[in-house]
Amino acid sequence: MEYSFPHYLLSKQSVDDRALNKDVLESLKVNLPSQPIKIIEVGAGIGTMLRRLLRWNVIRQAEYVLVDEMAENVEYASAWIPQFATEAGLSVERGGQSQLRVFDEAHDVRIRLERADAFDFIQKNKEPADLLIAHAFLDLLPMPESLPKLLSLTKDLAWLTINFDGVTSFEPTADAALEEKIERLYHKTMDTRPTGGDSKSGRHLFGHLQGIGAEILSAGSSDWVVHAVGGKYLEDEKYFLSFILHFFEESLTGYVELNTDAFADWLSERRAQIERCELVYVAHQMDFLVKNRSAG
Ligand SMILES: C[S@@+](CC[C@H](N)C(=O)[O-])C[C@H]1O[C@@H](n2cnc3c(N)ncnc32)[C@H](O)[C@@H]1O
């Protein structure tokens, strides 16, 4: 199988659509200032959240800045955003490689693609947004020190979604002790990455956010739950599951505490379960809507 990160982000869309906490989303809609608004999304990947917010009619008039450090993602976004916008019946104008406008009678969204490290972007950003979005991103960062820097990007709201929170589960389980060990070690790799990360970032965000004076307007679970329906995985979720196992393989191969053969057998059995549409995967995560009280 070929492992492509943009393809993984595409395959994650339907999983995230189900997972996103709808009470927190409702709170976002209620608290969003009247449009036009400025949105900055950090760790934006290929632009799946922009697509979702257009599809869900949350944004209509906006300036939307997508920041991601991976060139492959930004290049993919530059080609893919016009494609999905056109398919949705929107007109598209391009202003160079990094500027797009998607619009119809009800929508006018001016998009800027920034290939940059989020913290370099923070240094040069002049005008804060009305809404900061960080989706499946905060659990990769050093905390709590990253939070005040990120929140400086918004003068009002931050929607902080899909923050991993300490539970990974695969079913069916043949060897509970091995399963527990793989889960524990996988979480440990998140906690010991040199670039930062926290396997319990969801629950820790309550304290971190309160610690910097941000007001939590809404919070709730946004668990990934992936299982076959009618004997088939939905959408491209078979690829999504394969990529999740790829993350496990990349993170844990060669780990001294883990028996190499036992782990190889585990991977191969889990892959066979995907082929048979038997594998059930759950990851516990949390969403937050926050008001930045220190702004202005
Ligand atoms: C798990 S992906 C999520 C992408 C996107 N939010 C989504 O869910 O489709 C995390 C993203 O953060 C980006 N990233 C990681 N560290 C970053 C940094 N310091 N600055 C900007 N982007 C970063 C990666 O390139 C990747 O696209």
PDBQT file of the ligand as one rigid body, heavy atoms in Angstrom, charges set to zero:
ROOT
HETATM    1  C1  LIG A 301      -2.794  15.609  12.075  1.00  0.00    +0.000 C 
HETATM    2  S1  LIG A 301      -2.515  16.761  10.785  1.00  0.00    +0.000 S 
HETATM    3  C2  LIG A 301      -4.082  17.584  10.733  1.00  0.00    +0.000 C 
HETATM    4  C3  LIG A 301      -4.304  18.362   9.472  1.00  0.00    +0.000 C 
HETATM    5  C4  LIG A 301      -5.687  18.997   9.345  1.00  0.00    +0.000 C 
HETATM    6  N1  LIG A 301      -5.971  19.872  10.468  1.00  0.00    +0.000 N 
HETATM    7  C5  LIG A 301      -6.743  17.932   9.217  1.00  0.00    +0.000 C 
HETATM    8  O1  LIG A 301      -7.212  17.454  10.250  1.00  0.00    +0.000 OA
HETATM    9  O2  LIG A 301      -7.096  17.561   8.095  1.00  0.00    +0.000 OA
HETATM   10  C6  LIG A 301      -1.467  17.969  11.554  1.00  0.00    +0.000 C 
HETATM   11  C7  LIG A 301      -0.987  19.020  10.581  1.00  0.00    +0.000 C 
HETATM   12  O3  LIG A 301      -0.195  19.965  11.282  1.00  0.00    +0.000 OA
HETATM   13  C8  LIG A 301       0.895  20.339  10.461  1.00  0.00    +0.000 C 
HETATM   14  N2  LIG A 301       1.937  20.848  11.362  1.00  0.00    +0.000 N 
HETATM   15  C9  LIG A 301       2.619  20.172  12.305  1.00  0.00    +0.000 A 
HETATM   16  N3  LIG A 301       3.440  20.998  12.994  1.00  0.00    +0.000 NA
HETATM   17  C10 LIG A 301       3.261  22.239  12.467  1.00  0.00    +0.000 A 
HETATM   18  C11 LIG A 301       3.801  23.517  12.745  1.00  0.00    +0.000 A 
HETATM   19  N4  LIG A 301       4.688  23.693  13.733  1.00  0.00    +0.000 N 
HETATM   20  N5  LIG A 301       3.394  24.570  12.011  1.00  0.00    +0.000 NA
HETATM   21  C12 LIG A 301       2.468  24.413  11.027  1.00  0.00    +0.000 A 
HETATM   22  N6  LIG A 301       1.924  23.228  10.716  1.00  0.00    +0.000 NA
HETATM   23  C13 LIG A 301       2.298  22.148  11.422  1.00  0.00    +0.000 A 
HETATM   24  C14 LIG A 301       1.257  19.091   9.697  1.00  0.00    +0.000 C 
HETATM   25  O4  LIG A 301       1.954  19.387   8.501  1.00  0.00    +0.000 OA
HETATM   26  C15 LIG A 301      -0.111  18.475   9.449  1.00  0.00    +0.000 C 
HETATM   27  O5  LIG A 301      -0.664  18.892   8.225  1.00  0.00    +0.000 OA
ENDROOT
TORSDOF 0
